[in-house]
Amino acid sequence: MDRQVISLGVPLWLDTTLPDGSPYRRVVFAQDTGGAVRGTVRADLFWGHGPRAEKMAGTMKQRGRLYALTPRKN
C-alpha cells in the first residue's frame, strides 16, 4: 500500500476475481508497503506459504477495487 494514501492497519474491502474468473471478495488489512508496489492504484495480496500460495501469487494480476473501511462521521 502507498502509506500516503492508506495508513497501515486500515481494514479494506477487496472486490476482485481470481485468475479462473471466480469472485474473490473479503476484508483485508493494509499491512505492508511492499517493494514492488508503486503508485496509488496498486496493491499486493499476501497469499500465505506453500505451493498453492506461490502459484496464486505468481498468477494473480486481476483488476479489482479496494474500499477503505473507516468510521462514519456524525
C-alpha positions in Angstrom: 0.0 0.0 0.0 1.0 3.6 -0.5 1.2 5.0 3.1 0.5 8.5 1.8 -2.9 7.2 0.6 -3.8 4.4 3.1 -2.4 4.1 6.6 -1.0 0.7 7.7 -3.6 -1.3 9.7 -6.6 0.1 7.9 -9.2 -2.5 7.1 -10.1 -2.7 3.4 -12.8 -4.4 1.4 -11.3 -6.2 -1.6 -13.5 -6.9 -4.6 -11.8 -8.7 -7.4 -11.6 -12.1 -9.2 -9.2 -15.0 -9.1 -7.3 -16.0 -12.2 -10.0 -18.6 -13.0 -12.6 -15.8 -13.1 -14.4 -16.7 -9.8 -15.2 -13.8 -7.5 -12.8 -13.0 -4.6 -14.3 -10.6 -2.0 -13.2 -10.2 1.6 -11.9 -7.9 4.3 -8.1 -7.5 4.2 -5.7 -5.2 6.0 -3.1 -2.7 4.8 0.0 -4.4 6.4 3.0 -3.6 4.2 4.2 -1.1 1.7 5.8 -3.8 -0.5 8.9 -3.2 -2.5 7.2 -3.9 -5.9 4.1 -1.8 -5.2 4.4 1.5 -7.0 1.6 4.0 -7.4 -1.7 4.8 -5.7 -3.7 2.2 -7.6 -1.8 -0.9 -6.8 -1.8 -3.5 -4.0 0.0 -6.7 -3.3 -2.0 -9.5 -1.7 -0.3 -11.9 0.7 -1.4 -15.5 -0.1 0.4 -17.3 2.6 3.1 -20.1 2.4 3.4 -23.2 0.3 2.9 -24.4 -3.3 -0.7 -23.1 -3.6 0.2 -19.7 -2.2 3.2 -19.5 -4.6 1.0 -20.3 -7.6 -1.6 -17.8 -6.6 0.9 -15.0 -6.0 2.5 -15.7 -9.4 -0.7 -15.7 -11.4 -2.8 -13.0 -9.7 -2.8 -10.0 -11.9 -6.5 -9.2 -11.9 -8.0 -5.7 -11.6 -10.1 -5.0 -8.5 -11.4 -2.4 -6.2 -10.3 -1.6 -2.6 -12.6 0.3 -0.3 -11.2 1.7 3.0 -13.4 0.8 5.9 -13.5 3.9 8.1 -15.9 5.0 10.9 -18.8 7.1 9.8 -18.6 10.8 10.8 -21.7 12.0 12.6 
